[in-house]
Amino acid sequence: MNTHPDRSRIMPYKGLSLIEILVAGTVLAVISVTVAAYAFDASERDQIQTTRLKLAELSKKIDRYDHDAGKLPLDLLPLTRADDGGPWLKAADLTDAWGNEILYNRGPEGEFEFELVSAGPDEADGTPDDIKMTF
């Protein structure tokens, strides 16, 4: 006669089934993807805002150059040189949040307008996500 109780009746459930593991893994994967997508989107929004602020600051430097020299610069290099009362900028100030060069488009001769352009998140010029500011 066996005096020990049947273990299957005391501990009928031991460990997780494959279905339970798959369900838990799927839930974790969905949560991870959602959090990652939100974090990526927030990071991209921050980079766009940083680039807009850089373009606005750069426009102030161009206006200062215009005021001091009496004309808009032909390109952005004079703003980084020690001549003409500068330097006002470092070479790193001429790049957007993605490390790409900020483009400077001067208006027609005699007009004091210009455009600053960043290639934007896709880092390709001439696409809809370009960040443009006209001054």
C-alpha positions as CSV (number, residue, x, y, z in Angstrom):
1,M,0.0,0.0,0.0
2,N,1.3,3.4,-1.0
3,T,1.1,6.0,1.7
4,H,2.1,8.9,-0.4
5,P,-0.6,10.9,-2.0
6,D,-0.7,11.1,-5.8
7,R,1.5,14.1,-6.8
8,S,-0.6,14.8,-9.9
9,R,-3.6,15.6,-7.7
10,I,-1.5,18.0,-5.4
11,M,0.4,19.8,-8.2
12,P,-1.7,19.3,-11.3
13,Y,-0.2,22.3,-13.0
14,K,3.5,22.8,-13.4
15,G,5.1,25.4,-15.7
16,L,3.6,27.3,-18.6
17,S,2.1,25.9,-21.7
18,L,3.4,26.8,-25.2
19,I,0.2,28.8,-25.9
20,E,0.6,30.9,-22.7
21,I,4.3,31.6,-23.6
22,L,3.3,32.6,-27.2
23,V,0.5,34.9,-25.9
24,A,2.8,36.6,-23.4
25,G,5.5,37.0,-26.0
26,T,3.0,38.5,-28.5
27,V,1.7,41.0,-25.9
28,L,5.3,42.1,-25.0
29,A,6.1,42.5,-28.7
30,V,3.1,44.7,-29.4
31,I,3.9,46.8,-26.3
32,S,7.6,47.1,-27.4
33,V,6.7,48.1,-31.0
34,T,4.2,50.7,-29.7
35,V,6.8,52.3,-27.3
36,A,9.5,52.2,-29.9
37,A,7.3,53.9,-32.5
38,Y,6.4,56.6,-30.1
39,A,10.0,57.2,-29.0
40,F,11.1,57.3,-32.7
41,D,8.4,59.8,-33.5
42,A,9.2,62.0,-30.5
43,S,12.9,61.9,-31.5
44,E,12.1,63.0,-35.1
45,R,9.9,65.8,-33.8
46,D,12.7,67.0,-31.6
47,Q,15.2,67.0,-34.5
48,I,12.7,68.9,-36.7
49,Q,12.2,71.5,-33.9
50,T,16.0,71.8,-33.3
51,T,16.5,72.3,-37.1
52,R,13.9,75.1,-37.2
53,L,15.5,76.8,-34.3
54,K,18.9,76.5,-36.0
55,L,17.5,78.0,-39.2
56,A,16.0,80.9,-37.2
57,E,19.3,81.5,-35.4
58,L,21.2,81.3,-38.7
59,S,18.8,83.9,-40.2
60,K,19.7,86.3,-37.4
61,K,23.4,85.9,-38.2
62,I,22.7,86.6,-41.9
63,D,20.7,89.7,-41.0
64,R,23.6,90.9,-38.8
65,Y,26.0,90.3,-41.7
66,D,23.7,92.2,-44.0
67,H,23.5,95.1,-41.5
68,D,27.3,95.2,-41.0
69,A,28.4,94.6,-44.7
70,G,25.4,96.3,-46.4
71,K,24.6,93.2,-48.4
72,L,23.7,89.6,-48.1
73,P,26.5,87.1,-48.3
74,L,26.9,85.1,-51.5
75,D,27.1,82.0,-49.4
76,L,27.4,81.1,-45.7
77,L,31.2,80.9,-45.5
78,P,31.8,84.5,-44.7
79,L,29.8,83.9,-41.5
80,T,32.5,81.4,-40.3
81,R,35.5,83.5,-41.2
82,A,37.3,86.0,-39.0
83,D,37.0,88.8,-41.5
84,D,34.0,91.2,-41.9
85,G,33.6,91.4,-38.1
86,G,33.0,87.7,-37.7
87,P,33.2,84.9,-37.1
88,W,29.7,84.5,-35.9
89,L,29.3,80.8,-36.6
90,K,31.2,77.6,-36.4
91,A,31.1,75.2,-39.4
92,A,28.9,72.9,-37.2
93,D,26.3,75.6,-37.0
94,L,25.8,75.2,-40.8
95,T,24.4,71.7,-40.4
96,D,20.9,70.5,-39.5
97,A,20.0,68.0,-36.7
98,W,20.8,65.1,-39.0
99,G,24.3,66.4,-39.8
100,N,23.5,67.6,-43.3
101,E,24.5,70.9,-44.7
102,I,21.9,73.7,-44.5
103,L,21.3,75.2,-48.0
104,Y,21.3,78.9,-48.4
105,N,19.4,80.4,-51.4
106,R,19.9,84.1,-51.8
107,G,17.2,86.2,-53.5
108,P,17.7,88.2,-56.6
109,E,20.5,90.8,-56.6
110,G,19.4,94.0,-54.8
111,E,16.7,92.3,-52.8
112,F,17.2,91.4,-49.2
113,E,15.5,88.1,-49.0
114,F,16.9,84.6,-48.6
115,E,15.8,81.0,-48.0
116,L,17.4,78.4,-45.7
117,V,16.6,74.8,-46.4
118,S,17.2,71.6,-44.5
119,A,16.8,68.2,-46.3
120,G,14.7,67.1,-43.3
121,P,14.3,63.6,-41.8
122,D,14.8,61.7,-45.0
123,E,18.0,63.6,-45.7
124,A,17.2,64.0,-49.4
125,D,16.8,67.5,-51.0
126,G,13.7,68.4,-52.8
127,T,11.3,66.0,-51.0
128,P,8.1,67.0,-49.1
129,D,9.7,66.7,-45.7
130,D,12.3,69.4,-46.4
131,I,12.3,72.2,-43.8
132,K,12.3,75.6,-45.6
133,M,12.3,79.1,-44.1
134,T,12.2,82.3,-46.1
135,F,13.3,85.5,-44.6
